Amino acid sequence: MRYSFIVLLVPVIAEGGVSYNLTSRPLSGSASPTVVQYFVEQGVVRVGGPAAQQIQLFKDGTIYIIDNSSKSVTVLRNATLARIQQGLAEQVNKMEDMASQAPPDERAKAENAAAVVREMYARQREGVPREFRITTRTETAASGTCGIWEVFELGIKRLELCVVPTQAITGGEDILRGMKILCGYFHGSAFAFGVEFGRVDIWPRIEALGGLPVIIREFKDGAAVSETIVTGARQIPTSPKLFEVPPDYLSKEGPKVAP
């Protein structure tokens, strides 16, 4: 009896993540550029290379600040924008409940205080109105030609973003995913782009650019003051230790991220 065998060739998908550098430099003065190595893998972002004295891990809604010189870890819990907004909403609800139960002569004052906090909460959720405008200008980045977008806040130019197609850069999808993760944390935009956006999630507008911003320039008073560039992107093998908190380091709770 003759048997026939069919051999199926299944492609092997490499597991791992991506490493890249953010090079930031002021556009005035004599300060030297700073280069920080980033790693992204399976929803976790590490800021700082293997030899860095201080490392930040953005993991499971918590920021771990690892200090290799003192062998200590500072833990900032509930540090995501979503958790901060939830905490502020809970605070407003608590104030309104207390106001409803206050004696009549104190109720109006308590209700006004709750209304002030609720209005502040609403303003923070809305953020500063921003307008994204595509231009016809292009530049040359390490990953090729990128197209310039301008970002305006209340009619004032705040940023220039030079954007490339995601597939034009090694590990582009992972880098974009890492930027999205960082933008979900309080102050995370400063790590993602070198520009501080505070309690507002700017990511939905960034995602609408349809690519990866590889040059980010910040403007003040009509002039570019700083520039951040994505360079050195490369795929890396799975490296669990890069994303672990050293178990023998002294761990301490950091200050609560206030809503």
C-alpha positions in Angstrom: 0.0 0.0 0.0 1.4 3.4 -0.9 0.9 6.4 1.3 1.0 10.1 0.3 2.2 12.7 2.7 1.4 16.4 2.5 3.9 18.7 4.1 2.5 22.0 5.3 5.0 24.8 5.6 3.8 27.0 8.4 5.6 30.4 8.7 7.3 30.9 12.0 6.4 34.3 13.6 9.2 35.7 15.5 8.3 36.8 19.0 9.9 39.7 20.7 9.6 43.5 20.7 11.3 46.6 19.4 14.0 48.9 20.6 14.5 52.5 19.5 16.0 55.7 20.6 14.5 59.1 21.2 17.1 61.9 20.6 16.0 65.2 22.1 17.8 68.5 21.7 17.0 72.2 22.4 17.1 74.4 19.3 18.7 77.3 21.1 21.6 77.5 23.5 24.5 75.1 23.8 22.9 72.1 25.6 23.9 68.7 24.2 21.3 66.3 22.8 20.1 63.6 25.1 19.5 60.0 23.8 17.3 57.6 25.6 16.7 54.0 24.6 13.2 52.6 24.6 11.9 49.0 24.6 8.4 47.9 23.8 7.1 44.4 24.2 3.7 42.8 24.9 2.0 46.0 26.1 4.9 47.1 28.4 7.2 50.0 27.8 10.7 50.4 29.3 12.4 53.8 29.1 16.2 53.5 29.7 18.8 51.1 28.3 20.6 48.3 30.2 23.3 50.6 31.5 20.9 53.5 32.6 21.1 54.5 36.2 17.4 55.2 36.3 14.7 53.3 34.4 10.9 53.8 34.0 8.7 50.8 33.5 5.1 51.5 32.3 3.3 48.3 33.1 -0.3 47.4 34.0 -1.4 50.9 34.9 1.6 51.4 37.2 4.9 53.3 36.8 8.0 51.7 38.3 10.9 54.1 38.7 14.0 51.8 39.1 17.1 53.4 40.5 20.1 51.2 39.9 22.5 53.4 41.9 20.4 53.1 45.2 19.0 49.7 44.3 15.5 51.0 45.0 12.1 51.1 43.2 9.5 53.8 43.5 6.0 52.5 42.6 3.4 54.9 41.3 0.0 53.1 41.2 -3.1 54.1 39.3 -1.1 56.4 37.2 -3.1 56.2 34.0 -5.3 59.0 32.8 -8.3 56.8 32.9 -7.8 56.0 36.6 -7.1 59.6 37.5 -10.3 60.7 35.8 -12.2 58.0 37.6 -10.7 59.2 40.9 -11.8 62.7 40.2 -15.3 61.6 39.2 -15.5 59.6 42.4 -14.4 62.7 44.4 -17.2 64.8 42.7 -19.8 62.2 43.4 -18.7 62.0 47.1 -18.9 65.8 47.4 -22.4 65.9 45.9 -23.6 63.1 48.2 -22.2 65.0 51.2 -23.9 68.2 50.0 -27.2 66.5 49.7 -27.0 65.4 53.3 -25.7 68.6 54.7 -27.8 70.8 57.1 -29.9 73.4 55.1 -27.7 76.3 56.2 -24.6 74.5 54.9 -26.0 72.8 51.8 -25.7 75.7 49.4 -22.0 76.2 50.2 -21.3 72.4 49.8 -23.2 72.3 46.5 -21.3 75.2 45.2 -18.0 73.5 46.1 -19.1 70.3 44.4 -20.1 72.3 41.3 -16.7 74.0 41.1 -14.9 70.6 41.2 -17.3 69.1 38.6 -16.6 72.1 36.3 -12.9 71.6 36.7 -13.3 67.9 36.0 -15.2 68.7 32.8 -12.5 71.1 31.6 -9.8 68.5 32.2 -11.7 65.9 30.3 -12.2 68.2 27.4 -8.6 69.5 27.3 -7.3 72.4 25.2 -8.9 72.5 21.8 -6.3 71.4 19.2 -6.3 71.6 15.4 -4.2 69.3 13.3 -3.4 70.6 9.8 -1.6 68.6 7.1 0.9 70.6 5.0 2.5 70.1 1.6 6.0 70.2 3.2 8.2 67.2 3.6 11.6 66.4 5.2 14.1 63.6 5.2 14.3 61.5 8.3 16.4 58.4 9.1 13.5 56.3 7.9 12.9 58.2 4.7 10.7 61.1 3.6 8.2 62.3 6.1 5.2 64.6 5.7 4.7 67.6 8.0 1.6 68.1 10.2 1.1 71.3 12.3 -0.7 71.3 15.6 -2.4 74.4 16.9 -3.8 75.1 20.4 -6.3 77.9 20.5 -4.9 79.1 17.1 -1.3 79.2 18.3 1.2 76.8 16.7 2.3 74.2 19.3 3.9 71.4 17.3 5.2 70.1 14.0 5.0 66.4 13.5 6.9 64.7 10.6 5.0 61.5 9.9 6.1 58.4 7.9 4.0 55.4 7.0 4.2 52.9 9.9 5.7 50.2 7.7 8.6 52.5 6.7 10.4 52.0 9.9 11.5 48.7 11.6 9.1 47.7 14.3 6.9 50.7 13.4 3.7 49.1 14.7 5.3 48.3 18.0 6.7 51.8 18.4 3.3 53.3 17.6 1.7 50.9 20.1 4.3 52.0 22.7 3.6 55.7 22.1 -0.1 54.9 22.6 0.6 53.2 25.9 2.7 56.1 27.2 0.0 58.6 26.2 -2.4 56.8 28.5 -0.3 57.8 31.5 -0.2 61.1 33.4 2.9 62.9 32.0 3.3 60.0 29.6 3.2 62.2 26.6 6.6 63.7 27.7 8.1 60.2 27.4 6.3 59.5 24.1 7.0 62.7 22.3 9.2 64.9 24.5 6.2 67.3 24.9 4.0 67.6 28.0 0.2 67.3 27.6 -0.7 66.6 31.3 -4.0 65.0 32.1 -5.3 64.9 28.5 -5.1 61.9 26.2 -3.9 63.3 22.9 -3.6 59.9 21.4 -6.8 59.7 19.3 -5.6 62.8 17.3 -2.1 61.4 16.9 -3.5 58.1 15.7 -5.6 59.9 13.0 -2.3 61.1 11.4 -2.2 57.7 9.7 1.5 57.0 10.4 4.3 57.3 12.9 5.7 60.7 14.0 9.5 60.4 13.7 10.3 64.1 14.2 8.5 66.2 16.9 9.2 69.9 17.2 7.8 72.0 20.0 7.0 75.7 19.3 6.7 78.6 21.8 6.0 82.2 20.8 6.1 81.3 17.2 9.6 79.7 17.2 10.7 76.1 17.4 12.4 75.5 20.8 13.0 71.7 20.9 13.2 68.7 18.6 12.7 65.0 19.3 13.7 62.4 16.7 13.0 58.6 16.5 16.2 56.7 15.5 17.8 53.3 15.8 14.7 51.2 15.5 15.4 47.4 15.5 13.6 44.3 16.4 14.7 42.5 19.6 14.2 38.9 20.8 11.9 38.3 23.7 13.7 39.7 26.8 11.6 39.2 30.0 14.3 40.6 32.3 14.2 44.0 30.6 10.6 44.4 31.8 10.9 43.0 35.3 11.3 44.9 38.5 14.4 43.7 40.3 13.1 41.5 43.2 16.0 42.4 45.5 15.6 46.2 45.2 14.0 48.1 48.1 10.4 48.9 47.0 8.6 52.0 48.2 5.2 53.6 47.3 5.5 56.9 45.5 3.2 59.8 46.0 -0.4 59.3 44.8 -1.1 60.8 41.4 -3.7 63.4 42.5 -6.8 63.8 40.3 
